[in-house]
Amino acid sequence: MSDHDHHHHPSAPEMQDAGSQALAEALRSSFVIVKIALVALVVIIFAAGFFTVGPQEKAVILRFGKPQGEGQKMLLGAGLHWSLPYPIDEVVRIPITEIQKVTSTVGWYLTTPEMELAGTEPPAGGSLNPQIDGYVVTADRNIIHTRATVSYHIDDPRTAIFNFTSGTNHAFNLAGVASALQNAANNALIFTAARFKVDDILTRDIAGFQDAVRQRVIELAERQHLGVAVDQVQVQSVAPRQLKDVFAMVTTARQNRDKLINDALSEENRIASQAGASAASILNAAESARTRFVTGVTSDAEAFAKLLPQYEKNPKLFAELELAKTMAAVLPNVQDKIFLPQRADGKPRELRLQLNREPPQPKSAANP
């Protein structure tokens, strides 16, 4: 027997067992790699689910389009949160404190931001071009340009989310809210201008017109459930550029009229004030005179009341005494006073005086 005959060759079953063992080892290695990959994928997906909500916004998690939580609980505040990956969950962010602005487009003439910054205007032309120039009609059938700038912020995020969605993914559409509010501003300008006269809008009642526009914008926003709070509405109104000179003349005439009226009112106030002061002075003087007269009459009455008992005791003596006092008061500079009382028998008394023709010389210290 040769050496080849004694050499051992593996049988077919043995070769199949070795192949199966190698395949099993390869599969085990593959399963380990797959497990590691799955774990890593789960970790990545889990980590990717974290998101942060800023201090000036709220967030809502939509799971297959349905919000998670009810009422205020569905609104996530500032901080770190977690959600399942898209398309299972979708995070909708809503800016709640950021002030947004929209400007109406219906009532202003064609211009550009560059022109407004430079303070220039496009050529007026012969008349308005309705294709490019906006305008509104006032209650007295005048045409003016007016525009409103609305400042607002998201007040009810839930209403804003479900009223304004983008397609089927329910992404918050800030442009949709802005567009609806801009339409509300356009409506408010046309609606309110038709109820105000041109002079009131441009000069007499600017604040009243602006407040009426603001109330109309708020009413429309609430009626359409926009979920916003209107913070401020600024309205700017001007006359058509083609009639600027005519409106300027009217404004000048109105200012002159107002000046004349104010001057007349000032003069009226001055005259009324002066008349009031004079009347008060006359009344005070009359009151003082009345007080003095009443006081004098009261004093005289009291004096007569005190003298009455003396008169009743001896009327004749009382009369002589009073006459003497009265004559002394009436003739204070008379040197000699002679009284002739009435005689008891009723006959007149006769008084004869020897008078010098020359008046007596006054006595001096040197010649007593």
C-alpha positions as CSV (number, residue, x, y, z in Angstrom):
1,M,0.0,0.0,0.0
2,S,1.4,3.3,-1.0
3,D,1.6,6.5,1.1
4,H,-1.3,8.0,-0.8
5,D,-3.4,5.2,0.3
6,H,-2.6,5.8,4.0
7,H,-3.3,9.7,3.8
8,H,-6.7,10.8,5.4
9,H,-9.1,12.9,3.2
10,P,-12.1,14.7,5.0
11,S,-15.4,13.4,4.1
12,A,-18.3,15.4,2.7
13,P,-20.2,15.5,6.1
14,E,-17.2,16.9,7.8
15,M,-16.9,19.6,5.2
16,Q,-20.5,20.6,5.6
17,D,-20.1,20.8,9.4
18,A,-17.2,23.2,9.0
19,G,-19.1,25.4,6.6
20,S,-22.1,25.5,8.9
21,Q,-19.9,26.4,11.8
22,A,-18.2,29.3,9.9
23,L,-21.6,30.6,8.7
24,A,-22.9,30.5,12.2
25,E,-19.9,32.4,13.5
26,A,-20.4,35.0,10.7
27,L,-24.1,35.3,11.5
28,R,-23.3,35.8,15.2
29,S,-20.8,38.5,14.4
30,S,-23.4,40.1,12.0
31,F,-26.1,40.0,14.7
32,V,-23.7,41.7,17.2
33,I,-23.0,44.4,14.7
34,V,-26.7,44.8,13.9
35,K,-27.5,45.0,17.7
36,I,-24.8,47.6,18.2
37,A,-26.1,49.6,15.2
38,L,-29.7,49.4,16.4
39,V,-28.7,50.5,19.9
40,A,-26.7,53.4,18.4
41,L,-29.7,54.2,16.2
42,V,-32.0,54.2,19.2
43,V,-29.6,56.4,21.1
44,I,-29.3,58.8,18.2
45,I,-33.1,58.9,17.7
46,F,-33.6,59.4,21.4
47,A,-31.0,62.2,21.6
48,A,-32.4,63.8,18.5
49,G,-35.8,64.1,20.2
50,F,-34.6,66.7,22.6
51,F,-35.5,70.3,21.7
52,T,-35.3,73.7,23.4
53,V,-38.1,76.2,23.7
54,G,-37.0,79.8,23.9
55,P,-38.1,82.3,26.6
56,Q,-40.2,84.3,24.0
57,E,-42.1,81.4,22.5
58,K,-44.4,78.5,23.2
59,A,-44.3,75.1,21.5
60,V,-46.9,72.4,20.8
61,I,-46.2,68.7,20.0
62,L,-48.4,67.3,17.2
63,R,-48.5,63.5,17.1
64,F,-49.8,62.4,13.7
65,G,-51.4,65.9,13.5
66,K,-53.1,65.7,16.9
67,P,-51.9,68.0,19.7
68,Q,-50.5,66.3,22.8
69,G,-52.2,67.5,26.0
70,E,-55.3,69.5,26.6
71,G,-55.9,73.2,27.3
72,Q,-52.9,75.1,28.6
73,K,-51.0,71.8,29.1
74,M,-50.5,71.4,25.4
75,L,-48.4,74.6,25.4
76,L,-44.8,73.9,26.3
77,G,-43.0,76.7,28.0
78,A,-39.3,77.7,27.9
79,G,-36.8,74.9,28.6
80,L,-35.7,71.5,27.3
81,H,-38.4,69.1,26.0
82,W,-38.5,65.8,24.1
83,S,-40.6,64.4,21.3
84,L,-40.6,61.4,18.9
85,P,-38.9,61.9,15.5
86,Y,-40.8,63.3,12.5
87,P,-43.2,62.3,11.0
88,I,-44.5,60.8,14.2
89,D,-44.2,64.0,16.1
90,E,-43.9,67.5,14.9
91,V,-42.9,70.5,17.1
92,V,-44.7,73.7,16.3
93,R,-43.1,76.9,17.7
94,I,-45.1,80.1,18.3
95,P,-43.5,83.5,19.1
96,I,-45.8,84.9,21.8
97,T,-44.0,88.1,22.9
98,E,-42.3,89.1,19.7
99,I,-44.0,92.2,18.3
100,Q,-45.1,91.7,14.7
101,K,-46.1,94.5,12.3
102,V,-48.2,94.6,9.1
103,T,-49.1,97.6,7.0
104,S,-52.3,98.0,5.0
105,T,-52.0,98.3,1.2
106,V,-55.4,99.4,0.1
107,G,-55.3,103.2,0.5
108,W,-51.7,104.4,-0.2
109,Y,-50.2,105.6,-3.5
110,L,-47.4,103.8,-5.2
111,T,-44.0,104.4,-3.6
112,T,-40.9,102.6,-2.5
113,P,-39.1,102.2,0.8
114,E,-36.1,104.0,-0.7
115,M,-38.3,107.0,-1.6
116,E,-39.8,107.1,1.9
117,L,-36.4,106.9,3.5
118,A,-35.2,109.7,1.3
119,G,-38.3,111.8,1.8
120,T,-39.1,111.9,-1.9
121,E,-42.3,111.1,-3.7
122,P,-43.1,109.8,-7.2
123,P,-44.4,112.3,-9.7
124,A,-48.0,113.2,-9.0
125,G,-49.2,113.2,-12.6
126,G,-52.5,114.5,-13.9
127,S,-54.7,112.2,-11.9
128,L,-54.8,109.0,-9.8
129,N,-53.9,105.8,-11.5
130,P,-56.3,103.2,-9.9
131,Q,-54.0,100.4,-11.1
132,I,-51.1,101.5,-8.9
133,D,-52.5,104.1,-6.6
134,G,-54.6,103.1,-3.6
135,Y,-57.2,105.4,-2.0
136,V,-60.3,105.5,0.2
137,V,-63.5,107.5,-0.1
138,T,-64.7,109.6,2.8
139,A,-68.2,110.2,4.1
140,D,-68.4,113.5,2.2
141,R,-67.3,111.8,-1.1
142,N,-63.7,113.0,-1.1
143,I,-60.7,110.9,-2.0
144,I,-57.6,110.7,0.3
145,H,-54.7,108.4,0.8
146,T,-54.4,106.6,4.1
147,R,-52.6,103.6,5.6
148,A,-52.5,101.8,8.9
149,T,-49.6,100.0,10.6
150,V,-50.8,97.3,13.0
151,S,-48.5,96.2,15.8
152,Y,-49.5,92.8,17.4
153,H,-48.3,89.7,19.1
154,I,-49.6,86.1,19.3
155,D,-52.1,86.0,22.2
156,D,-53.7,82.6,21.8
157,P,-51.2,80.1,20.3
158,R,-53.7,77.3,20.1
159,T,-56.2,79.4,18.0
160,A,-53.3,80.6,15.8
161,I,-52.1,77.1,15.2
162,F,-55.4,75.5,14.2
163,N,-56.7,78.4,12.2
164,F,-53.5,78.9,10.2
165,T,-51.8,75.7,9.1
166,S,-49.4,75.1,6.3
167,G,-50.6,72.2,4.1
168,T,-51.2,69.0,6.0
169,N,-48.2,69.2,8.4
170,H,-49.8,71.8,10.7
171,A,-46.7,73.9,10.8
172,F,-47.4,77.3,12.3
173,N,-47.8,79.8,9.5
174,L,-46.9,83.3,10.7
175,A,-47.4,84.7,7.2
176,G,-51.0,83.5,7.3
177,V,-51.8,85.4,10.5
178,A,-50.0,88.5,9.1
179,S,-52.0,88.2,5.8
180,A,-55.3,87.9,7.6
181,L,-54.5,90.9,9.9
182,Q,-53.4,93.0,6.9
183,N,-56.8,92.2,5.2
184,A,-58.4,93.3,8.5
185,A,-56.5,96.6,8.4
186,N,-57.6,97.2,4.7
187,N,-61.2,96.5,5.6
188,A,-61.0,98.8,8.7
189,L,-59.6,101.7,6.6
190,I,-62.3,101.5,3.9
191,F,-65.1,100.9,6.4
192,T,-64.0,103.7,8.8
193,A,-63.1,106.3,6.1
194,A,-66.7,106.0,4.7
195,R,-68.0,107.2,8.1
196,F,-65.6,110.2,8.6
197,K,-65.5,113.5,6.7
198,V,-62.3,114.5,5.0
199,D,-61.6,117.4,7.3
200,D,-62.0,115.2,10.4
201,I,-59.6,112.6,9.0
202,L,-56.9,115.1,7.9
203,T,-57.1,117.7,10.6
204,R,-60.0,118.0,13.0
205,D,-60.3,114.5,14.5
206,I,-57.1,112.6,13.6
207,A,-57.1,110.7,16.9
208,G,-60.8,109.8,16.6
209,F,-60.3,108.4,13.2
210,Q,-57.2,106.4,14.3
211,D,-59.1,105.0,17.3
212,A,-62.1,104.0,15.1
213,V,-59.7,102.1,12.8
214,R,-58.1,100.4,15.7
215,Q,-61.4,99.3,17.1
216,R,-62.5,97.9,13.7
217,V,-59.2,95.9,13.4
218,I,-59.7,94.4,16.9
219,E,-63.3,93.5,16.1
220,L,-62.3,91.7,12.8
221,A,-59.4,89.9,14.5
222,E,-61.7,88.6,17.2
223,R,-64.4,87.7,14.7
224,Q,-62.0,85.7,12.6
225,H,-60.3,84.1,15.7
226,L,-56.8,85.1,14.6
227,G,-55.4,84.4,18.1
228,V,-53.6,87.8,18.2
229,A,-53.6,90.8,20.5
230,V,-53.5,94.2,18.7
231,D,-51.0,96.4,20.6
232,Q,-51.2,99.6,18.5
233,V,-52.6,100.9,15.3
234,Q,-50.9,104.0,13.7
235,V,-52.8,105.7,10.9
236,Q,-51.3,108.2,8.4
237,S,-53.6,110.1,6.1
238,V,-52.7,112.7,3.4
239,A,-54.5,114.5,0.6
240,P,-54.0,113.4,-2.9
241,R,-50.7,114.7,-4.3
242,Q,-52.6,116.1,-7.4
243,L,-54.6,118.4,-5.1
244,K,-51.9,119.2,-2.6
245,D,-52.0,123.0,-3.5
246,V,-55.8,123.1,-3.2
247,F,-55.8,121.3,0.2
248,A,-53.0,123.6,1.3
249,M,-55.1,126.7,0.5
250,V,-58.0,125.2,2.4
251,T,-55.7,124.4,5.3
252,T,-54.4,128.0,5.4
253,A,-58.0,129.4,5.2
254,R,-59.0,127.1,8.1
255,Q,-56.0,128.2,10.1
256,N,-56.8,131.8,9.6
257,R,-60.4,131.2,10.5
258,D,-59.3,129.4,13.6
259,K,-57.0,132.2,14.5
260,L,-59.8,134.8,14.2
261,I,-62.1,132.6,16.2
262,N,-59.4,132.2,18.9
263,D,-58.7,135.9,18.9
264,A,-62.4,136.7,19.3
265,L,-62.7,134.2,22.1
266,S,-59.7,135.7,23.8
267,E,-61.2,139.2,23.5
268,E,-64.5,137.8,24.7
269,N,-62.8,136.3,27.7
270,R,-60.9,139.5,28.4
271,I,-64.1,141.6,28.3
272,A,-66.1,139.1,30.3
273,S,-63.3,138.9,32.9
274,Q,-63.0,142.7,33.0
275,A,-66.8,143.1,33.3
276,G,-66.8,140.4,36.0
277,A,-64.1,142.2,37.9
278,S,-66.0,145.6,37.6
279,A,-69.3,143.9,38.7
280,A,-67.6,142.3,41.6
281,S,-66.0,145.7,42.6
282,I,-69.4,147.5,42.3
283,L,-71.1,144.7,44.4
284,N,-68.4,144.9,47.0
285,A,-68.7,148.7,47.2
286,A,-72.5,148.5,47.4
287,E,-72.2,145.8,50.1
288,S,-69.8,148.0,52.0
289,A,-72.1,151.0,51.7
290,R,-75.1,148.9,52.8
291,T,-73.1,147.6,55.8
292,R,-72.0,151.2,56.8
293,F,-75.6,152.5,56.4
294,V,-77.1,149.7,58.4
295,T,-74.4,150.1,61.1
296,G,-75.0,153.9,61.2
297,V,-78.8,153.5,61.4
298,T,-78.4,150.9,64.1
299,S,-76.0,153.1,66.1
300,D,-78.4,156.1,65.7
301,A,-81.3,153.9,66.9
302,E,-79.4,152.8,69.9
303,A,-78.4,156.4,70.7
304,F,-82.0,157.6,70.3
305,A,-83.1,154.7,72.5
306,K,-80.6,155.8,75.2
307,L,-81.7,159.5,75.0
308,L,-85.4,158.8,75.0
309,P,-85.7,158.4,78.8
310,Q,-83.8,161.7,79.3
311,Y,-86.2,163.5,76.9
312,E,-89.2,162.1,78.7
313,K,-88.0,163.4,82.0
314,N,-87.6,167.0,80.9
315,P,-88.2,167.6,77.2
316,K,-87.4,171.4,77.5
317,L,-84.1,171.0,79.2
318,F,-83.2,168.1,76.9
319,A,-84.0,170.3,73.8
320,E,-81.9,173.2,75.1
321,L,-78.9,170.8,75.9
322,E,-79.1,169.2,72.4
323,L,-79.4,172.6,70.8
324,A,-76.3,173.8,72.6
325,K,-74.3,170.8,71.5
326,T,-75.6,171.1,68.0
327,M,-74.7,174.8,67.8
328,A,-71.2,174.1,69.2
329,A,-70.7,171.6,66.4
330,V,-72.2,173.9,63.7
331,L,-70.4,177.0,64.7
332,P,-67.0,175.8,66.0
333,N,-65.1,179.0,65.2
334,V,-67.6,181.5,66.7
335,Q,-66.0,183.3,69.7
336,D,-69.2,184.1,71.6
337,K,-72.3,182.1,71.6
338,I,-75.6,183.6,73.0
339,F,-78.7,181.5,73.3
340,L,-82.1,183.0,73.8
341,P,-84.4,180.3,75.3
342,Q,-88.1,180.7,74.8
343,R,-89.9,182.7,77.5
344,A,-92.3,181.0,79.7
345,D,-95.1,183.3,78.7
346,G,-94.5,182.6,75.1
347,K,-93.4,186.2,74.2
348,P,-90.3,186.7,72.1
349,R,-87.1,187.8,73.7
350,E,-85.2,190.9,72.4
351,L,-81.4,190.9,72.3
352,R,-79.5,194.1,71.8
353,L,-75.7,194.0,71.3
354,Q,-73.2,196.9,71.2
355,L,-70.8,196.0,68.3
356,N,-67.6,197.9,67.5
357,R,-67.3,199.1,63.9
358,E,-63.6,198.1,63.9
359,P,-62.9,194.5,64.5
360,P,-60.8,193.8,67.7
361,Q,-57.0,193.4,67.1
362,P,-55.6,190.0,68.0
363,K,-53.5,189.9,71.2
364,S,-49.8,189.3,70.9
365,A,-47.2,188.1,73.3
366,A,-45.3,191.4,73.2
367,N,-48.4,193.5,73.8
368,P,-50.8,191.6,76.0
